[in-house]
């Protein structure tokens, strides 16, 4: 129902030097018909045997990429027209940064924000962002990430032991490399009844708790910080 609108938001990017790899997890709707009907040589379509795993789908896409920068997109979300442009410019301003992130918001109707992930909407934060990320001082999703593909050589791909392991991937990324966070909201996350995140909230919470504890066991995260993060998660749930 939403993938065409999502693709159009990518085609509308002011940064035009992109390739879109669409990994279809054996959908049983008309996704394939919609995608293959699009006459855009920058779009590649790959259908695979169903996994039901966001992490496995993203890893399948990572095997097919060619670019020096990598971004992720879900089939129902939208990018601001300057999303790629401003992230690429941020990485040019900060050559030591391995990735860029951006603010965004939830929506039911396009263009109408229901909740901004970060109330601040101007400026940027740079450096090692691991502790701020774990503490929730900025909140983000994979759909707000642009990273240098060379980082994948040392970082690896998404762990596949849970359906969606974005938090662990983002944690390892922010720990391993410096980055920049743009407070300008440049991506929007659609809310609807079939959101994968909403359908599997209990699993996501269990994975979040396990991952935070693993960061502490590996001495990446101070135990006092771990307790604060888990307490905050408990309060919010």
Secondary structure, DSSP 8 states (H G I E B T S, - for coil): --HHHHHHHHHT-S-----EEEEE---SSSHHHHHHT---TTEEEEE------HHHHHHHHHTT--SSEEE---TT-EE-TTHHHHHHHHHHH-TT-SEEEEEEEEESSTT-EEEESSS--S-EEEE--HHHHHHTSS---GGGEEEEGGGHHHH-----SSS--HHHHHHHHHHHS-EEEEEEEEEEEE--TT-HHHHTHHHHHHHHHHHHHHHHHTTSS-HHHHHHHHHHHHHH-
